[in-house]
Amino acid sequence: MELIVSLVLGEAITRSINFFIGKYSKPQAQDVADHLCRVLLRAQVIIDEAMGRQITNQAMLLQLDKLRGAMHRGYYLLDTFRYQSHDKEDAKDEAVSQSFSLSKANSSKYLCSSKKETQLFEQLQDALESLNNQIFDANESVIFMKSYPLMCRQPYSMHLLLANCMFDRKVEMELVISFLLQTKSHRTEEPEVLPIIGPGRVGKSTLVAHVCNDERIRDHFSEIVFLTDHDFRDEMLSVQSQGDAVEQQICTTGRDQRLLVIVEIAGDVTKDAWKRLCSAFRRSTTNGTKIIITSRSDMVKKHGTTRAITLTYPSSEAYWYFFKTLAFGSTDPEQHPRLASVAMEIVKMLSIRYYTAANMAASLLRDNFDINFWCKYLVFIRGLIQKHIAEFGKHPGDFLRQNQPAHLGRMMGRAHGDFVICGQYQHSSHEAVPNIAFNDVVYGSVKPHGNFEVLAWRSRIPPYYNYIYSCQVLHRKTRAAKRKRSQNNGTTP
C-alpha cells in the first residue's frame, strides 16, 4: 500500500513539475514581440541596402520582395500588439460607464478579446518564424548585393524617401527594364510587346514613367513615343487614318532609330488598329523597337510577345507601413502609441488601398499632429461611412472605385449640406489645376457652393499627375427632392 501511495505521489509530483516547467518555458507574448522587433531591424537593414543598389538579378529581386512582404507583415502585427493595450483601456472606460444591465454583453466582449489575443500571439510567432527564414535565405544574396553599383541618393528621412519614390515596385521595374534592354541577334518582323495590366489607380503609369526616366533606358532608345486611347478611338478616326497618323509620328523621329512606344489605354485595342500599328513599325523603324501596352483589361495580353506583368493593390500590411511612415513623418510612432492606435483604425476605414488616398489622409494628419484632431477625424470618417452604407448600401470607396457619385460630409460646417464627389480624373503637371484643395473643403473652412472642382492630390513622383475631383454641394432640400424624385421613378439614388 505504501509503495502504491509513493508511486502515485511520485507521478503527481512529476506531472506538476513538468506542468510548471512547460508553463514557464513557453515564450510570453512580450518576449516574442521583443524578438520580432530585433529581427525586423535586421530585415530593414537588408531592404534599405537593396533599395540603394541597382540590382538586376531577377531571382535576387524576387527573394528581396518576399523578405519585404514578411517585413511589412511583421511590422503590422507588432504594431497591432503594441497598440491593442490602448484599445483595452478605452474599452474598460466604456464598460465602466455602462449600466449593470450590459454586464453580460461586456463579458462576452472580453471573451472575444481574449480569443483575439490568442490569435494575435500565434500570428506573432508565425511572423517571427517566417521572417527568420527569409533572412536566413537572403544571407547569400546580401553577400552578392555588394557587387551591384550604388544609386545616388540623398540621406532623406524614410517618410521623405517614400513620398518621393515609387513604393514597393522595384521587382516590377527591373522586369520591365530587363525586357527593354534585351536584344536579339536576328531581325524580327514584329516588334516585341510587353503588356502591363492592373485596375485603375494601381500605378501602371507611374511604373512606366519611372522606367522611361531610367538612365539605362534613355541611353538605349533614340526616342520614346506615347499613344493613348485618343489615338485608337474608332468613332473619331478610321483604322486607315489611325495607322497613317501613328506612322507619321514615328517617321518624324527618323527611320533607322530604335524606338520605345508606350500605349496607354483603358480597355482593348481593335484587331485592325493593332495590325496597322505593327505595320507602321515594320516600315518605319529598325530592329530593336519595343512596345509597352498598359490597360485595365486582361484582353491586351493577346498582343504580348512575352508574359504580362500584373500589378495589384498593396497588401493591408504594406499599406499600413506606407501610411504610418507618411503620417508620422520624422516622429517616432513608438513615442505616441495612442496616436498610432488611432492611425491604425483610420487606415482600416479607407477601404480602397490607393496611394493617393493614403497621401491625402497622411498629409492631413501630419499637418494636424494632435490627438484631439486625430480622434475627431476618426469619429468623422467612421460616421460618414456608416451613414453612406445605411443610405446607399456600400462604402463610399466602392463608389469611387467604380467612378460613381459618392456622398461625403464635412467635418467643419456640416450645416452647409452634403459634399458629393461626382467624378474624378487626372491632369499632367503642366496643365491648370483648381485653386481649391480637397482637404480644405472637407476638413477646413472653405465653403464652396453648387458645382466646382477641387485638387485632391499633387503627386511628387513621375508622371507628376494632379488628381482632380468634380464635386457638388447638395443642400438638404435639394437632396430630399432628388431622393423623392428617384423613388417616384423607381430607381435608387
Sequence and secondary structure as in RCSB ss.txt:
>XXXX:A:sequence
MELIVSLVLGEAITRSINFFIGKYSKPQAQDVADHLCRVLLRAQVIIDEAMGRQITNQAMLLQLDKLRGAMHRGY
YLLDTFRYQSHDKEDAKDEAVSQSFSLSKANSSKYLCSSKKETQLFEQLQDALESLNNQIFDANESVIFMKSYPL
MCRQPYSMHLLLANCMFDRKVEMELVISFLLQTKSHRTEEPEVLPIIGPGRVGKSTLVAHVCNDERIRDHFSEIV
FLTDHDFRDEMLSVQSQGDAVEQQICTTGRDQRLLVIVEIAGDVTKDAWKRLCSAFRRSTTNGTKIIITSRSDMV
KKHGTTRAITLTYPSSEAYWYFFKTLAFGSTDPEQHPRLASVAMEIVKMLSIRYYTAANMAASLLRDNFDINFWC
KYLVFIRGLIQKHIAEFGKHPGDFLRQNQPAHLGRMMGRAHGDFVICGQYQHSSHEAVPNIAFNDVVYGSVKPHG
NFEVLAWRSRIPPYYNYIYSCQVLHRKTRAAKRKRSQNNGTTP
>XXXX:A:secstr
 HHHHHHHHHHHHHHHHHHHHHHHHS  HHHHHHHHHHHHHHHHHHHHHHHTB    HHHHHHHHHHHHHHHHHH
HHHHHHHHHHHHHHHHHHHHHHS GGGHHHHHHHHHHHHHHHHHHHHHHHHHHHHHHHHHHHTHHHHHHHTTS B
       HHHHHHTS TT HHHHHHHHHHHH   SS  SS EEEEEE  TTSSHHHHHHHHHHSHHHHHH SEEE
EEEGGGG TTTS HHHHHHHHHHHHHTT TTS EEEEEE SS   HHHHHHHHHHHHHH  TT EEEEEES GGG
GGG SS  EE     HHHHHHHHHHHHHTTS GGG HHHHHHHHHHHHHT S  HHHHHHHHHHHHHT  HHHHH
HHHHHHHHHHHHHHHHHSS HHHHHHTT  EEE  SS GGG EEEEEEEEEE TTS   SSBHHHHHHSS    S
EEEEEEEE SSTT  EEEEEEEEE HHHHHHHHHHHHHTT   
